[in-house]
Amino acid sequence: MTSMDDRGQSLENKYAHDQHKLFRIEARASKLLGLWAAEKLSLPTDAAEAYAKEVVASNLDEPGFADVKKKLLKDFADNDVELSMHTLDVLIDKKMALAAQQIENDAK
C-alpha cells in the first residue's frame, strides 16, 4: 500500500510544482505585457515599472488573463490609444511563450 501512497504523493507534488510554475509564468507574462503597454502609452521609464506591477497585481483578481485584458483595454481607451482584442490575445500568447522560456532559463 505504501507504493500507492508514494505514487499519490509524487503526483500531488508534481501538480503543486506545475501550478507554481504556471503562476510564475503568468506573473512574468503579465509584467512583460505591462512593460509593453507602458511603452505604447508613452509612460516614462520610471513609471513603466510601476505600471507593470499594477498589471501583475490585476492578474491576481481572477484566473486567466481576463482581468489583465480589462485593465489594458480600459487604460488604452482612457489614453486614446487603439488596442484590439485580437492584438491583445496574440500578444498574451507571445508573452506567455517568452515568459515560459525565461522561467526555464532561470531554472538552469
One Martini backbone bead per residue (centre of mass of N, CA, C, O) as a GRO file, in nm:
protein
  108
    1MET     BB    1   0.053   0.065  -0.015
    2THR     BB    2   0.299   0.263  -0.018
    3SER     BB    3   0.329   0.289  -0.326
    4MET     BB    4   0.062   0.441  -0.364
    5ASP     BB    5   0.126   0.673  -0.175
    6ASP     BB    6   0.382   0.764  -0.321
    7ARG     BB    7   0.246   0.821  -0.590
    8GLY     BB    8   0.042   1.027  -0.488
    9GLN     BB    9   0.253   1.224  -0.375
   10SER     BB   10   0.401   1.269  -0.641
   11LEU     BB   11   0.158   1.390  -0.794
   12GLU     BB   12   0.108   1.624  -0.600
   13ASN     BB   13   0.388   1.755  -0.633
   14LYS     BB   14   0.370   1.802  -0.937
   15TYR     BB   15   0.121   1.978  -0.935
   16ALA     BB   16   0.234   2.201  -0.753
   17HIS     BB   17   0.472   2.271  -0.935
   18ASP     BB   18   0.309   2.341  -1.191
   19GLN     BB   19   0.142   2.570  -1.060
   20HIS     BB   20   0.380   2.748  -0.979
   21LYS     BB   21   0.496   2.781  -1.262
   22LEU     BB   22   0.244   2.910  -1.388
   23PHE     BB   23   0.237   3.154  -1.203
   24ARG     BB   24   0.514   3.266  -1.289
   25ILE     BB   25   0.450   3.295  -1.588
   26GLU     BB   26   0.206   3.487  -1.560
   27ALA     BB   27   0.359   3.708  -1.410
   28ARG     BB   28   0.571   3.759  -1.628
   29ALA     BB   29   0.374   3.820  -1.859
   30SER     BB   30   0.242   4.062  -1.719
   31LYS     BB   31   0.495   4.232  -1.708
   32LEU     BB   32   0.550   4.238  -2.011
   33LEU     BB   33   0.282   4.372  -2.079
   34GLY     BB   34   0.325   4.626  -1.907
   35LEU     BB   35   0.579   4.725  -2.057
   36TRP     BB   36   0.449   4.746  -2.332
   37ALA     BB   37   0.218   4.938  -2.253
   38ALA     BB   38   0.393   5.169  -2.147
   39GLU     BB   39   0.515   5.232  -2.420
   40LYS     BB   40   0.242   5.285  -2.574
   41LEU     BB   41   0.168   5.514  -2.341
   42SER     BB   42   0.426   5.690  -2.285
   43LEU     BB   43   0.585   5.612  -2.043
   44PRO     BB   44   0.803   5.655  -1.826
   45THR     BB   45   1.043   5.457  -1.706
   46ASP     BB   46   0.965   5.478  -1.398
   47ALA     BB   47   0.652   5.411  -1.461
   48ALA     BB   48   0.668   5.131  -1.597
   49GLU     BB   49   0.718   4.950  -1.350
   50ALA     BB   50   0.463   5.030  -1.196
   51TYR     BB   51   0.266   4.942  -1.415
   52ALA     BB   52   0.351   4.645  -1.428
   53LYS     BB   53   0.261   4.587  -1.135
   54GLU     BB   54  -0.038   4.645  -1.184
   55VAL     BB   55  -0.078   4.417  -1.387
   56VAL     BB   56  -0.002   4.188  -1.202
   57ALA     BB   57  -0.218   4.249  -0.984
   58SER     BB   58  -0.465   4.215  -1.179
   59ASN     BB   59  -0.408   3.895  -1.215
   60LEU     BB   60  -0.524   3.817  -0.914
   61ASP     BB   61  -0.842   3.824  -0.938
   62GLU     BB   62  -0.843   3.610  -1.184
   63PRO     BB   63  -0.840   3.370  -1.389
   64GLY     BB   64  -0.633   3.451  -1.612
   65PHE     BB   65  -0.659   3.743  -1.853
   66ALA     BB   66  -0.920   3.915  -1.817
   67ASP     BB   67  -0.820   4.137  -1.617
   68VAL     BB   68  -0.593   4.243  -1.798
   69LYS     BB   69  -0.760   4.319  -2.039
   70LYS     BB   70  -0.937   4.526  -1.898
   71LYS     BB   71  -0.711   4.716  -1.815
   72LEU     BB   72  -0.581   4.772  -2.090
   73LEU     BB   73  -0.831   4.867  -2.244
   74LYS     BB   74  -0.891   5.103  -2.056
   75ASP     BB   75  -0.617   5.252  -2.067
   76PHE     BB   76  -0.619   5.293  -2.372
   77ALA     BB   77  -0.888   5.444  -2.392
   78ASP     BB   78  -0.811   5.677  -2.189
   79ASN     BB   79  -0.551   5.740  -2.408
   80ASP     BB   80  -0.623   5.706  -2.712
   81VAL     BB   81  -0.542   5.394  -2.765
   82GLU     BB   82  -0.515   5.142  -2.980
   83LEU     BB   83  -0.683   4.816  -2.900
   84SER     BB   84  -0.720   4.494  -2.976
   85MET     BB   85  -0.816   4.183  -2.891
   86HIS     BB   86  -0.639   4.033  -3.090
   87THR     BB   87  -0.372   4.164  -3.018
   88LEU     BB   88  -0.382   4.079  -2.720
   89ASP     BB   89  -0.393   3.772  -2.761
   90VAL     BB   90  -0.127   3.747  -2.915
   91LEU     BB   91   0.050   3.880  -2.699
   92ILE     BB   92  -0.002   3.681  -2.473
   93ASP     BB   93   0.116   3.436  -2.614
   94LYS     BB   94   0.401   3.554  -2.647
   95LYS     BB   95   0.454   3.619  -2.343
   96MET     BB   96   0.420   3.330  -2.242
   97ALA     BB   97   0.652   3.208  -2.404
   98LEU     BB   98   0.873   3.394  -2.296
   99ALA     BB   99   0.830   3.335  -1.994
  100ALA     BB  100   0.885   3.032  -2.008
  101GLN     BB  101   1.173   3.063  -2.111
  102GLN     BB  102   1.281   3.234  -1.875
  103ILE     BB  103   1.216   3.034  -1.647
  104GLU     BB  104   1.384   2.805  -1.761
  105ASN     BB  105   1.655   2.963  -1.758
  106ASP     BB  106   1.654   3.024  -1.450
  107ALA     BB  107   1.674   2.709  -1.368
  108LYS     BB  108   1.980   2.664  -1.488
   0.00000   0.00000   0.00000
